[in-house]
Amino acid sequence: MTVKTAELREMKTDINKTDRARMAEKLGETLASTYVLYQKTQSVHWNVTGPMFVGVHKLTEGQYEDLAASIDTIAERIRALGAKTPVGLSTYINNSVIDDQVEWGDVDAMLKQLSNDTLTVANQMREFVKTAEEADDVFTADLLTARIGALEESSWMLSANLSSIN
Ligand SMILES: [Fe+2]
C-alpha cells in the first residue's frame, strides 16, 4: 500500500509530508486488517453452535460492533492526515495482516483462531505506534494504542470461553 506525498492535501501541520504519507500507509494497512477481522468476527457470530452459543454469539456481536466503529475512526484519521482512504474489499483482503480463511473447524478451533487473529492485528498496530511516535503523530499513536487495548481484551474474552486455558 503506497501513498505518494504529491497526493496529499496541503495542510498547516507540524507533521511533515513524508511522515503523513507514511502514517497514511500504515493506517491503510491497519484498516485492511481491521476490516478482515470484522468480517471474521461476524462469521463466528453467525456460525457458532453448541452449549456456548448464547455467550459467544453476544460476545462477538459486541466485538464486531466495536470493530465497525474503529474502522470508521481509522479511515477518517487517514483523511485527517490529508490522504485518501484505500477502498475495495479485495484491497483490504490483499493488505491485511490476517488471512480471510473461513475454514473454522469446531467451536474451540474457531475461538482459538479468532483470538489469535485479534492479537495479530493488535501486534501490527503496536509496530505502527512506533512509526507514529517517530513522526510526532501523537493522535495516531494514541488511537492505535487504544485499539491495542480493546483488541487484547477481545482476544482474552474469546479465549476465556475455552476450558483448556487458565
Ligand atoms: Fe446478529
Backbone and ligand atoms as CSV (ligand in chain L), in Angstrom:
chain,resi,resn,atom,element,x,y,z
A,1,MET,N,N,0.859,-1.191,0.000
A,1,MET,CA,C,0.000,0.000,0.000
A,1,MET,C,C,0.899,1.246,0.000
A,2,THR,N,N,0.856,1.995,-1.087
A,2,THR,CA,C,1.743,3.154,-1.208
A,2,THR,C,C,0.944,4.456,-1.273
A,3,VAL,N,N,1.365,5.427,-0.480
A,3,VAL,CA,C,0.770,6.765,-0.542
A,3,VAL,C,C,1.873,7.732,-0.954
A,4,LYS,N,N,1.651,8.464,-2.042
A,4,LYS,CA,C,2.664,9.411,-2.532
A,4,LYS,C,C,2.433,10.781,-1.896
A,5,THR,N,N,3.524,11.452,-1.559
A,5,THR,CA,C,3.394,12.779,-0.926
A,5,THR,C,C,2.653,13.763,-1.840
A,6,ALA,N,N,2.824,13.601,-3.167
A,6,ALA,CA,C,2.162,14.510,-4.116
A,6,ALA,C,C,0.636,14.402,-4.059
A,7,GLU,N,N,0.147,13.264,-3.541
A,7,GLU,CA,C,-1.310,13.054,-3.487
A,7,GLU,C,C,-1.931,13.646,-2.227
A,8,LEU,N,N,-1.103,14.139,-1.323
A,8,LEU,CA,C,-1.626,14.619,-0.038
A,8,LEU,C,C,-2.181,16.036,-0.134
A,9,ARG,N,N,-3.195,16.288,0.667
A,9,ARG,CA,C,-3.751,17.643,0.768
A,9,ARG,C,C,-2.729,18.549,1.462
A,10,GLU,N,N,-2.662,19.813,1.018
A,10,GLU,CA,C,-1.778,20.767,1.700
A,10,GLU,C,C,-2.399,21.104,3.052
A,11,MET,N,N,-1.588,21.073,4.102
A,11,MET,CA,C,-2.099,21.322,5.445
A,11,MET,C,C,-1.060,22.062,6.275
A,12,LYS,N,N,-1.552,22.921,7.160
A,12,LYS,CA,C,-0.637,23.606,8.080
A,12,LYS,C,C,-0.495,22.760,9.341
A,13,THR,N,N,0.267,21.693,9.230
A,13,THR,CA,C,0.501,20.833,10.387
A,13,THR,C,C,2.005,20.672,10.571
A,14,ASP,N,N,2.386,20.396,11.807
A,14,ASP,CA,C,3.810,20.177,12.083
A,14,ASP,C,C,4.270,18.771,11.682
A,15,ILE,N,N,3.339,17.912,11.292
A,15,ILE,CA,C,3.745,16.578,10.809
A,15,ILE,C,C,4.125,16.738,9.334
A,16,ASN,N,N,5.387,16.451,8.994
A,16,ASN,CA,C,5.801,16.717,7.615
A,16,ASN,C,C,5.153,15.745,6.628
A,17,LYS,N,N,5.223,16.088,5.362
A,17,LYS,CA,C,4.501,15.347,4.322
A,17,LYS,C,C,4.948,13.891,4.215
A,18,THR,N,N,6.249,13.697,4.325
A,18,THR,CA,C,6.759,12.326,4.225
A,18,THR,C,C,6.172,11.469,5.335
A,19,ASP,N,N,6.122,12.040,6.533
A,19,ASP,CA,C,5.566,11.299,7.664
A,19,ASP,C,C,4.057,11.108,7.518
A,20,ARG,N,N,3.381,12.115,6.982
A,20,ARG,CA,C,1.934,11.963,6.780
A,20,ARG,C,C,1.646,10.832,5.792
A,21,ALA,N,N,2.453,10.765,4.732
A,21,ALA,CA,C,2.271,9.692,3.744
A,21,ALA,C,C,2.560,8.331,4.379
A,22,ARG,N,N,3.612,8.275,5.174
A,22,ARG,CA,C,3.993,7.020,5.824
A,22,ARG,C,C,2.899,6.569,6.800
A,23,MET,N,N,2.355,7.512,7.561
A,23,MET,CA,C,1.295,7.153,8.514
A,23,MET,C,C,0.016,6.752,7.792
A,24,ALA,N,N,-0.281,7.409,6.678
A,24,ALA,CA,C,-1.476,7.035,5.907
A,24,ALA,C,C,-1.332,5.603,5.379
A,25,GLU,N,N,-0.117,5.242,4.975
A,25,GLU,CA,C,0.123,3.859,4.524
A,25,GLU,C,C,-0.105,2.866,5.660
A,26,LYS,N,N,0.462,3.169,6.801
A,26,LYS,CA,C,0.326,2.253,7.949
A,26,LYS,C,C,-1.130,2.163,8.383
A,27,LEU,N,N,-1.803,3.304,8.414
A,27,LEU,CA,C,-3.223,3.284,8.803
A,27,LEU,C,C,-4.054,2.534,7.762
A,28,GLY,N,N,-3.661,2.606,6.499
A,28,GLY,CA,C,-4.358,1.836,5.461
A,28,GLY,C,C,-4.221,0.339,5.715
A,29,GLU,N,N,-3.033,-0.075,6.127
A,29,GLU,CA,C,-2.831,-1.497,6.454
A,29,GLU,C,C,-3.628,-1.883,7.690
A,30,THR,N,N,-3.685,-0.980,8.669
A,30,THR,CA,C,-4.483,-1.219,9.873
A,30,THR,C,C,-5.964,-1.340,9.512
A,31,LEU,N,N,-6.416,-0.469,8.624
A,31,LEU,CA,C,-7.804,-0.504,8.165
A,31,LEU,C,C,-8.104,-1.844,7.489
A,32,ALA,N,N,-7.209,-2.283,6.625
A,32,ALA,CA,C,-7.397,-3.552,5.917
A,32,ALA,C,C,-7.490,-4.720,6.905
A,33,SER,N,N,-6.560,-4.762,7.852
A,33,SER,CA,C,-6.550,-5.859,8.836
A,33,SER,C,C,-7.809,-5.824,9.696
A,34,THR,N,N,-8.210,-4.630,10.103
A,34,THR,CA,C,-9.383,-4.500,10.962
A,34,THR,C,C,-10.644,-4.899,10.203
A,35,TYR,N,N,-10.681,-4.574,8.924
A,35,TYR,CA,C,-11.854,-4.943,8.119
A,35,TYR,C,C,-11.990,-6.460,8.016
A,36,VAL,N,N,-10.881,-7.134,7.762
A,36,VAL,CA,C,-10.922,-8.596,7.661
A,36,VAL,C,C,-11.298,-9.206,9.017
A,37,LEU,N,N,-10.747,-8.650,10.089
A,37,LEU,CA,C,-11.083,-9.149,11.430
A,37,LEU,C,C,-12.573,-8.939,11.736
A,38,TYR,N,N,-13.095,-7.812,11.305
A,38,TYR,CA,C,-14.529,-7.518,11.476
A,38,TYR,C,C,-15.367,-8.614,10.821
A,39,GLN,N,N,-15.024,-8.961,9.585
A,39,GLN,CA,C,-15.810,-9.973,8.871
A,39,GLN,C,C,-15.636,-11.345,9.516
A,40,LYS,N,N,-14.424,-11.650,9.963
A,40,LYS,CA,C,-14.196,-12.958,10.589
A,40,LYS,C,C,-14.962,-13.062,11.903
A,41,THR,N,N,-15.023,-11.954,12.634
A,41,THR,CA,C,-15.763,-11.945,13.900
A,41,THR,C,C,-17.251,-12.177,13.629
A,42,GLN,N,N,-17.763,-11.552,12.574
A,42,GLN,CA,C,-19.162,-11.787,12.215
A,42,GLN,C,C,-19.390,-13.244,11.839
A,43,SER,N,N,-18.460,-13.850,11.144
A,43,SER,CA,C,-18.715,-15.228,10.708
A,43,SER,C,C,-18.714,-16.193,11.891
A,44,VAL,N,N,-17.963,-15.869,12.962
A,44,VAL,CA,C,-18.069,-16.676,14.187
A,44,VAL,C,C,-19.430,-16.422,14.841
A,45,HIS,N,N,-19.826,-15.171,14.914
A,45,HIS,CA,C,-21.132,-14.787,15.471
A,45,HIS,C,C,-22.263,-15.574,14.800
A,46,TRP,N,N,-22.182,-15.721,13.495
A,46,TRP,CA,C,-23.252,-16.397,12.760
A,46,TRP,C,C,-23.183,-17.913,12.879
A,47,ASN,N,N,-21.978,-18.465,12.927
A,47,ASN,CA,C,-21.847,-19.921,12.768
A,47,ASN,C,C,-21.570,-20.689,14.047
A,48,VAL,N,N,-21.416,-20.003,15.171
A,48,VAL,CA,C,-21.166,-20.723,16.421
A,48,VAL,C,C,-22.382,-21.590,16.761
A,49,THR,N,N,-22.114,-22.780,17.293
A,49,THR,CA,C,-23.186,-23.687,17.731
A,49,THR,C,C,-22.764,-24.320,19.053
A,50,GLY,N,N,-23.698,-24.954,19.737
A,50,GLY,CA,C,-23.372,-25.729,20.933
A,50,GLY,C,C,-23.684,-24.994,22.211
A,51,PRO,N,N,-23.233,-25.555,23.354
A,51,PRO,CA,C,-23.580,-25.009,24.676
A,51,PRO,C,C,-23.121,-23.560,24.893
A,52,MET,N,N,-22.078,-23.127,24.182
A,52,MET,CA,C,-21.566,-21.756,24.365
A,52,MET,C,C,-22.247,-20.755,23.446
A,53,PHE,N,N,-23.277,-21.221,22.720
A,53,PHE,CA,C,-23.857,-20.374,21.668
A,53,PHE,C,C,-24.210,-18.960,22.149
A,54,VAL,N,N,-25.026,-18.861,23.187
A,54,VAL,CA,C,-25.528,-17.537,23.598
A,54,VAL,C,C,-24.372,-16.618,23.985
A,55,GLY,N,N,-23.463,-17.130,24.802
A,55,GLY,CA,C,-22.342,-16.306,25.256
A,55,GLY,C,C,-21.465,-15.829,24.112
A,56,VAL,N,N,-21.089,-16.749,23.238
A,56,VAL,CA,C,-20.189,-16.390,22.137
A,56,VAL,C,C,-20.899,-15.513,21.112
A,57,HIS,N,N,-22.172,-15.817,20.872
A,57,HIS,CA,C,-22.956,-15.020,19.919
A,57,HIS,C,C,-23.033,-13.565,20.389
A,58,LYS,N,N,-23.309,-13.371,21.670
A,58,LYS,CA,C,-23.409,-11.999,22.204
A,58,LYS,C,C,-22.042,-11.331,22.282
A,59,LEU,N,N,-21.044,-12.076,22.721
A,59,LEU,CA,C,-19.688,-11.517,22.830
A,59,LEU,C,C,-19.206,-11.009,21.464
A,60,THR,N,N,-19.367,-11.847,20.449
A,60,THR,CA,C,-18.866,-11.461,19.122
A,60,THR,C,C,-19.694,-10.317,18.525
A,61,GLU,N,N,-20.955,-10.205,18.911
A,61,GLU,CA,C,-21.755,-9.075,18.421
A,61,GLU,C,C,-21.167,-7.763,18.938
A,62,GLY,N,N,-20.872,-7.719,20.222
A,62,GLY,CA,C,-20.248,-6.518,20.786
A,62,GLY,C,C,-18.905,-6.237,20.132
A,63,GLN,N,N,-18.166,-7.302,19.841
A,63,GLN,CA,C,-16.841,-7.133,19.241
A,63,GLN,C,C,-16.921,-6.628,17.800
A,64,TYR,N,N,-17.852,-7.158,17.019
A,64,TYR,CA,C,-17.886,-6.663,15.629
A,64,TYR,C,C,-18.445,-5.240,15.553
A,65,GLU,N,N,-19.302,-4.894,16.492
A,65,GLU,CA,C,-19.783,-3.505,16.524
A,65,GLU,C,C,-18.632,-2.549,16.862
A,66,ASP,N,N,-17.805,-2.956,17.811
A,66,ASP,CA,C,-16.635,-2.159,18.178
A,66,ASP,C,C,-15.662,-2.050,16.995
A,67,LEU,N,N,-15.467,-3.169,16.290
A,67,LEU,CA,C,-14.570,-3.153,15.128
A,67,LEU,C,C,-15.107,-2.244,14.030
A,68,ALA,N,N,-16.425,-2.286,13.814
A,68,ALA,CA,C,-17.033,-1.430,12.778
A,68,ALA,C,C,-16.803,0.047,13.105
A,69,ALA,N,N,-17.004,0.398,14.366
A,69,ALA,CA,C,-16.786,1.798,14.765
A,69,ALA,C,C,-15.321,2.179,14.573
A,70,SER,N,N,-14.422,1.254,14.890
A,70,SER,CA,C,-12.994,1.572,14.780
A,70,SER,C,C,-12.554,1.693,13.329
A,71,ILE,N,N,-13.175,0.941,12.442
A,71,ILE,CA,C,-12.879,1.043,11.002
A,71,ILE,C,C,-13.132,2.480,10.540
A,72,ASP,N,N,-14.251,3.029,10.991
A,72,ASP,CA,C,-14.606,4.401,10.623
A,72,ASP,C,C,-13.593,5.399,11.197
A,73,THR,N,N,-13.217,5.183,12.438
A,73,THR,CA,C,-12.247,6.071,13.093
A,73,THR,C,C,-10.898,6.042,12.374
A,74,ILE,N,N,-10.439,4.851,12.023
A,74,ILE,CA,C,-9.139,4.701,11.349
A,74,ILE,C,C,-9.189,5.360,9.964
A,75,ALA,N,N,-10.272,5.097,9.224
A,75,ALA,CA,C,-10.400,5.660,7.870
A,75,ALA,C,C,-10.423,7.188,7.928
A,76,GLU,N,N,-11.132,7.727,8.909
A,76,GLU,CA,C,-11.237,9.187,8.991
A,76,GLU,C,C,-9.934,9.824,9.475
A,77,ARG,N,N,-9.134,9.083,10.205
A,77,ARG,CA,C,-7.803,9.589,10.571
A,77,ARG,C,C,-6.922,9.714,9.322
A,78,ILE,N,N,-7.050,8.754,8.419
A,78,ILE,CA,C,-6.300,8.825,7.161
A,78,ILE,C,C,-6.677,10.107,6.413
A,79,ARG,N,N,-7.979,10.410,6.379
A,79,ARG,CA,C,-8.442,11.630,5.705
A,79,ARG,C,C,-7.925,12.879,6.427
A,80,ALA,N,N,-7.930,12.834,7.759
A,80,ALA,CA,C,-7.458,13.999,8.520
A,80,ALA,C,C,-5.973,14.248,8.286
A,81,LEU,N,N,-5.228,13.205,7.922
A,81,LEU,CA,C,-3.807,13.371,7.611
A,81,LEU,C,C,-3.600,13.836,6.168
A,82,GLY,N,N,-4.698,14.021,5.449
A,82,GLY,CA,C,-4.613,14.585,4.101
A,82,GLY,C,C,-4.540,13.570,2.985
A,83,ALA,N,N,-4.715,12.283,3.314
A,83,ALA,CA,C,-4.638,11.235,2.279
A,83,ALA,C,C,-6.028,10.680,1.978
A,84,LYS,N,N,-6.120,9.903,0.893
A,84,LYS,CA,C,-7.360,9.197,0.562
A,84,LYS,C,C,-7.347,7.836,1.262
A,85,THR,N,N,-8.524,7.353,1.639
A,85,THR,CA,C,-8.583,6.015,2.247
A,85,THR,C,C,-8.522,4.958,1.146
A,86,PRO,N,N,-7.891,3.824,1.444
A,86,PRO,CA,C,-7.950,2.721,0.484
A,86,PRO,C,C,-9.392,2.210,0.389
A,87,VAL,N,N,-9.786,1.779,-0.788
A,87,VAL,CA,C,-11.160,1.283,-0.977
A,87,VAL,C,C,-11.155,-0.094,-1.633
A,88,GLY,N,N,-12.247,-0.818,-1.460
A,88,GLY,CA,C,-12.416,-2.114,-2.124
A,88,GLY,C,C,-12.104,-3.271,-1.201
A,89,LEU,N,N,-13.027,-4.238,-1.140
A,89,LEU,CA,C,-12.818,-5.392,-0.258
A,89,LEU,C,C,-11.582,-6.182,-0.661
A,90,SER,N,N,-11.304,-6.288,-1.962
A,90,SER,CA,C,-10.114,-7.042,-2.391
A,90,SER,C,C,-8.841,-6.331,-1.924
A,91,THR,N,N,-8.862,-5.007,-1.891
A,91,THR,CA,C,-7.713,-4.247,-1.371
A,91,THR,C,C,-7.495,-4.595,0.097
A,92,TYR,N,N,-8.573,-4.666,0.841
A,92,TYR,CA,C,-8.449,-4.975,2.270
A,92,TYR,C,C,-7.900,-6.391,2.466
A,93,ILE,N,N,-8.454,-7.338,1.721
A,93,ILE,CA,C,-8.005,-8.734,1.865
A,93,ILE,C,C,-6.524,-8.843,1.507
A,94,ASN,N,N,-6.116,-8.180,0.428
A,94,ASN,CA,C,-4.728,-8.293,-0.039
A,94,ASN,C,C,-3.728,-7.577,0.862
A,95,ASN,N,N,-4.188,-6.617,1.648
A,95,ASN,CA,C,-3.268,-5.848,2.500
A,95,ASN,C,C,-3.413,-6.156,3.983
A,96,SER,N,N,-4.253,-7.127,4.307
A,96,SER,CA,C,-4.480,-7.464,5.714
A,96,SER,C,C,-3.352,-8.336,6.264
A,97,VAL,N,N,-3.049,-8.167,7.532
A,97,VAL,CA,C,-2.029,-8.996,8.183
A,97,VAL,C,C,-2.591,-10.383,8.527
A,98,ILE,N,N,-3.918,-10.509,8.558
A,98,ILE,CA,C,-4.540,-11.833,8.767
A,98,ILE,C,C,-5.248,-12.246,7.480
A,99,ASP,N,N,-5.307,-13.557,7.229
A,99,ASP,CA,C,-5.983,-14.007,6.012
A,99,ASP,C,C,-7.494,-14.055,6.250
A,100,ASP,N,N,-8.233,-14.235,5.170
A,100,ASP,CA,C,-9.686,-14.291,5.327
A,100,ASP,C,C,-10.184,-15.732,5.232
A,101,GLN,N,N,-9.331,-16.634,5.664
A,101,GLN,CA,C,-9.633,-18.070,5.761
A,101,GLN,C,C,-10.956,-18.272,6.484
A,102,VAL,N,N,-11.806,-19.093,5.921
A,102,VAL,CA,C,-13.113,-19.301,6.546
A,102,VAL,C,C,-13.379,-20.755,6.940
A,103,GLU,N,N,-12.354,-21.601,6.868
A,103,GLU,CA,C,-12.490,-22.978,7.349
A,103,GLU,C,C,-12.252,-22.957,8.850
A,104,TRP,N,N,-13.312,-22.975,9.632
A,104,TRP,CA,C,-13.148,-22.756,11.056
A,104,TRP,C,C,-12.906,-24.014,11.885
A,105,GLY,N,N,-13.485,-25.153,11.489
A,105,GLY,CA,C,-13.412,-26.333,12.353
A,105,GLY,C,C,-14.438,-26.220,13.465
A,106,ASP,N,N,-14.188,-26.905,14.604
A,106,ASP,CA,C,-15.178,-26.892,15.686
A,106,ASP,C,C,-15.137,-25.555,16.441
A,107,VAL,N,N,-16.012,-25.423,17.442
A,107,VAL,CA,C,-16.143,-24.134,18.134
A,107,VAL,C,C,-14.838,-23.737,18.831
A,108,ASP,N,N,-14.168,-24.705,19.442
A,108,ASP,CA,C,-12.904,-24.381,20.106
A,108,ASP,C,C,-11.867,-23.856,19.104
A,109,ALA,N,N,-11.787,-24.516,17.963
A,109,ALA,CA,C,-10.825,-24.092,16.929
A,109,ALA,C,C,-11.183,-22.694,16.424
A,110,MET,N,N,-12.473,-22.458,16.288
A,110,MET,CA,C,-12.991,-21.158,15.837
A,110,MET,C,C,-12.572,-20.045,16.810
A,111,LEU,N,N,-12.782,-20.304,18.091
A,111,LEU,CA,C,-12.468,-19.300,19.117
A,111,LEU,C,C,-10.967,-19.061,19.211
A,112,LYS,N,N,-10.208,-20.151,19.123
A,112,LYS,CA,C,-8.745,-20.018,19.195
A,112,LYS,C,C,-8.235,-19.197,18.018
A,113,GLN,N,N,-8.738,-19.498,16.820
A,113,GLN,CA,C,-8.251,-18.773,15.642
A,113,GLN,C,C,-8.625,-17.296,15.722
A,114,LEU,N,N,-9.860,-17.026,16.110
A,114,LEU,CA,C,-10.279,-15.621,16.162
A,114,LEU,C,C,-9.511,-14.870,17.253
A,115,SER,N,N,-9.274,-15.542,18.370
A,115,SER,CA,C,-8.499,-14.929,19.450
A,115,SER,C,C,-7.076,-14.610,18.965
A,116,ASN,N,N,-6.466,-15.561,18.266
A,116,ASN,CA,C,-5.107,-15.337,17.741
A,116,ASN,C,C,-5.083,-14.252,16.668
A,117,ASP,N,N,-6.061,-14.271,15.784
A,117,ASP,CA,C,-6.135,-13.245,14.735
A,117,ASP,C,C,-6.255,-11.851,15.356
A,118,THR,N,N,-7.038,-11.761,16.420
A,118,THR,CA,C,-7.257,-10.476,17.089
A,118,THR,C,C,-5.932,-9.945,17.636
A,119,LEU,N,N,-5.128,-10.837,18.211
A,119,LEU,CA,C,-3.816,-10.412,18.717
A,119,LEU,C,C,-2.851,-10.063,17.584
A,120,THR,N,N,-2.971,-10.764,16.473
A,120,THR,CA,C,-2.104,-10.463,15.325
A,120,THR,C,C,-2.359,-9.036,14.821
A,121,VAL,N,N,-3.635,-8.659,14.789
A,121,VAL,CA,C,-3.974,-7.291,14.362
A,121,VAL,C,C,-3.441,-6.275,15.385
A,122,ALA,N,N,-3.567,-6.609,16.672
A,122,ALA,CA,C,-3.037,-5.727,17.729
A,122,ALA,C,C,-1.521,-5.587,17.602
A,123,ASN,N,N,-0.842,-6.691,17.315
A,123,ASN,CA,C,0.622,-6.650,17.203
A,123,ASN,C,C,1.081,-5.784,16.035
A,124,GLN,N,N,0.325,-5.826,14.933
A,124,GLN,CA,C,0.657,-4.955,13.797
A,124,GLN,C,C,0.511,-3.486,14.214
A,125,MET,N,N,-0.552,-3.187,14.957
A,125,MET,CA,C,-0.749,-1.808,15.428
A,125,MET,C,C,0.392,-1.368,16.332
A,126,ARG,N,N,0.889,-2.280,17.158
A,126,ARG,CA,C,1.988,-1.939,18.073
A,126,ARG,C,C,3.221,-1.479,17.284
A,127,GLU,N,N,3.488,-2.150,16.172
A,127,GLU,CA,C,4.581,-1.724,15.293
A,127,GLU,C,C,4.337,-0.303,14.778
A,128,PHE,N,N,3.088,-0.040,14.417
A,128,PHE,CA,C,2.746,1.252,13.818
A,128,PHE,C,C,2.749,2.383,14.849
A,129,VAL,N,N,2.528,2.054,16.116
A,129,VAL,CA,C,2.619,3.079,17.170
A,129,VAL,C,C,4.037,3.660,17.176
A,130,LYS,N,N,5.032,2.781,16.985
A,130,LYS,CA,C,6.433,3.252,16.964
A,130,LYS,C,C,6.633,4.246,15.816
A,131,THR,N,N,6.091,3.901,14.651
A,131,THR,CA,C,6.213,4.801,13.494
A,131,THR,C,C,5.527,6.133,13.773
A,132,ALA,N,N,4.343,6.070,14.398
A,132,ALA,CA,C,3.591,7.301,14.700
A,132,ALA,C,C,4.366,8.178,15.687
A,133,GLU,N,N,5.001,7.534,16.658
A,133,GLU,CA,C,5.772,8.310,17.643
A,133,GLU,C,C,6.979,8.967,16.990
A,134,GLU,N,N,7.640,8.228,16.091
A,134,GLU,CA,C,8.786,8.811,15.359
A,134,GLU,C,C,8.343,10.026,14.538
A,135,ALA,N,N,7.124,9.968,14.018
A,135,ALA,CA,C,6.605,11.050,13.171
A,135,ALA,C,C,5.992,12.181,13.991
A,136,ASP,N,N,5.986,12.027,15.323
A,136,ASP,CA,C,5.331,13.004,16.194
A,136,ASP,C,C,3.825,13.079,15.925
A,137,ASP,N,N,3.272,12.002,15.380
A,137,ASP,CA,C,1.836,11.943,15.113
A,137,ASP,C,C,1.174,11.379,16.370
A,138,VAL,N,N,1.035,12.251,17.359
A,138,VAL,CA,C,0.607,11.786,18.686
A,138,VAL,C,C,-0.826,11.262,18.691
A,139,PHE,N,N,-1.677,11.868,17.865
A,139,PHE,CA,C,-3.065,11.405,17.856
A,139,PHE,C,C,-3.164,9.981,17.318
A,140,THR,N,N,-2.447,9.706,16.220
A,140,THR,CA,C,-2.484,8.334,15.671
A,140,THR,C,C,-1.885,7.337,16.656
A,141,ALA,N,N,-0.806,7.740,17.320
A,141,ALA,CA,C,-0.202,6.848,18.325
A,141,ALA,C,C,-1.213,6.531,19.422
A,142,ASP,N,N,-1.962,7.549,19.828
A,142,ASP,CA,C,-2.959,7.376,20.872
A,142,ASP,C,C,-4.116,6.495,20.400
A,143,LEU,N,N,-4.580,6.763,19.186
A,143,LEU,CA,C,-5.683,5.986,18.600
A,143,LEU,C,C,-5.303,4.501,18.531
A,144,LEU,N,N,-4.106,4.234,17.998
A,144,LEU,CA,C,-3.680,2.841,17.841
A,144,LEU,C,C,-3.460,2.189,19.199
A,145,THR,N,N,-2.940,2.948,20.155
A,145,THR,CA,C,-2.720,2.403,21.497
A,145,THR,C,C,-4.051,1.986,22.119
A,146,ALA,N,N,-5.077,2.822,21.942
A,146,ALA,CA,C,-6.401,2.476,22.476
A,146,ALA,C,C,-6.955,1.225,21.800
A,147,ARG,N,N,-6.728,1.125,20.496
A,147,ARG,CA,C,-7.223,-0.060,19.771
A,147,ARG,C,C,-6.495,-1.324,20.231
A,148,ILE,N,N,-5.219,-1.218,20.513
A,148,ILE,CA,C,-4.471,-2.388,21.003
A,148,ILE,C,C,-5.117,-2.896,22.296
A,149,GLY,N,N,-5.444,-1.972,23.199
A,149,GLY,CA,C,-6.082,-2.363,24.460
A,149,GLY,C,C,-7.404,-3.056,24.224
A,150,ALA,N,N,-8.214,-2.515,23.320
A,150,ALA,CA,C,-9.528,-3.110,23.028
A,150,ALA,C,C,-9.369,-4.509,22.423
A,151,LEU,N,N,-8.412,-4.650,21.516
A,151,LEU,CA,C,-8.230,-5.945,20.851
A,151,LEU,C,C,-7.657,-6.992,21.806
A,152,GLU,N,N,-6.738,-6.564,22.656
A,152,GLU,CA,C,-6.181,-7.528,23.610
A,152,GLU,C,C,-7.266,-8.011,24.580
A,153,GLU,N,N,-8.167,-7.109,24.952
A,153,GLU,CA,C,-9.282,-7.525,25.815
A,153,GLU,C,C,-10.208,-8.485,25.057
A,154,SER,N,N,-10.485,-8.185,23.809
A,154,SER,CA,C,-11.342,-9.064,22.997
A,154,SER,C,C,-10.729,-10.453,22.864
A,155,SER,N,N,-9.423,-10.493,22.617
A,155,SER,CA,C,-8.749,-11.776,22.457
A,155,SER,C,C,-8.864,-12.608,23.739
A,156,TRP,N,N,-8.663,-11.965,24.871
A,156,TRP,CA,C,-8.796,-12.652,26.156
A,156,TRP,C,C,-10.228,-13.187,26.331
A,157,MET,N,N,-11.210,-12.370,26.031
A,157,MET,CA,C,-12.606,-12.795,26.238
A,157,MET,C,C,-12.978,-13.965,25.334
A,158,LEU,N,N,-12.433,-13.979,24.127
A,158,LEU,CA,C,-12.683,-15.109,23.239
A,158,LEU,C,C,-12.045,-16.381,23.799
A,159,SER,N,N,-10.794,-16.261,24.216
A,159,SER,CA,C,-10.092,-17.466,24.685
A,159,SER,C,C,-10.587,-17.913,26.054
A,160,ALA,N,N,-11.176,-16.997,26.840
A,160,ALA,CA,C,-11.685,-17.381,28.169
A,160,ALA,C,C,-12.873,-18.324,28.078
A,161,ASN,N,N,-13.466,-18.456,26.905
A,161,ASN,CA,C,-14.538,-19.436,26.702
A,161,ASN,C,C,-14.010,-20.874,26.608
A,162,LEU,N,N,-12.703,-21.000,26.399
A,162,LEU,CA,C,-12.124,-22.333,26.265
A,162,LEU,C,C,-11.796,-22.876,27.638
A,163,SER,N,N,-12.165,-24.128,27.898
A,163,SER,CA,C,-11.862,-24.707,29.208
A,163,SER,C,C,-10.398,-25.081,29.328
A,164,SER,N,N,-9.695,-25.124,28.182
A,164,SER,CA,C,-8.305,-25.580,28.186
A,164,SER,C,C,-7.305,-24.498,28.550
A,165,ILE,N,N,-7.760,-23.259,28.808
A,165,ILE,CA,C,-6.780,-22.231,29.151
A,165,ILE,C,C,-6.958,-21.806,30.615
A,166,ASN,N,N,-5.933,-21.141,31.158
A,166,ASN,CA,C,-6.064,-20.685,32.542
A,166,ASN,C,C,-6.221,-19.175,32.567
L,1,LIG,FE,FE,-26.520,-10.776,14.978
